[in-house]
Amino acid sequence: MEPMDIVGKSKEDASLPKATMTKIIKEMLPPDVRVARDAQDLLIECCVEFINLISSESNEVCSKEDKRTIAPEHVLKALEFLGFGEYIEEVYAAYQQHKFETMDSLKGAKWSNVAEMTEEEALAEQQRMFAEARARMNGGTIAPKQPDTDQSLES
């Protein structure tokens, strides 16, 4: 009989990217230490099991609170319940750092062009985008982007 996880797939279906895990393992060790491939595979399997354990316990915490979405607080409580309380502070700090980096990169990607535009340039770009959208909606062709030479937009 094959072990099953909570969604009914076999545990062999769950895995982590080997190249990434190998890189992490190597970064955690001194440069003169080598790890046998069997040992790498075993470490990766341990990581998968750990993730399954934390996920399962987080789901239990979430269910007890009558919630349907596992939140970071549920994961932290699961760590506590499973005896990993000493890692909570470090895990929370990593979570906060990830949140900050993700928010910062999303903001940067979303607003990178806007921050460098003047108000007039932004208005011209908006008008161009509206014209493109109208043209697509009406089945027309889209004019290529022209440099802003129209001074009539200035008030």
Disulfide bonds with the S-S distance in Angstrom:
none
